Amino acid sequence: MPALALDLAAADQDKGAVIFDRKCSTCHDVTGQTVSGPPLNGVVGRKTASVEGFPYSDAMRGLDGAWTPELLDAYLVKPRRMLPGTAMSFGGLKKDEDRRDLIGWLATLKP
Ligand code: HEC
């Protein structure tokens, strides 16, 4: 039910922060630093593959546009399905509520 996942007004941001910690923080930072993945503070609305100097995959570079909540939702449910060839080794976040809470929290972070 993507509609539920994207009801960001209903996002539980505290839960989103916990999900980030558990599932994303080994590879992503939210203070502007590159870890093995690009920093994610400010990612909502940011142009895709636009962190200066980050060695994105060709697949990621081929994406056009910006990380809208909808695009993040489609990517995070199963990254390799939306973007075969992505360098992000992450199976996916299956639960609609988890993606909603996480994207809702990411949207609060400043670039
Ligand atoms: C095992 C390491 C790893 C994990 C875990 C991981 N990522 Fe990534 N992520 C990456 C890498 C590497 C890239 C670059 C992918 C590419 O170039 O194809 C990336 C790219 C991204 C991008 C694109 C950013 C941009 O600048 O265009 C987003 C958004 C993203 N990850 C979100 C997440 C979220 C949210 C989670 C947790 C649910 C997560 N990632 C978990 C390694 C990881």
Residues whose N, C-alpha, C, O or C-beta is under 5 A from the ligand:
A	BS01	HEC	K23 C24 C27 S36 G37 P38 K47 T48 A49 S50 V51 P55 Y56 S57 M60 G85 T86 A87 M88 S89 F90
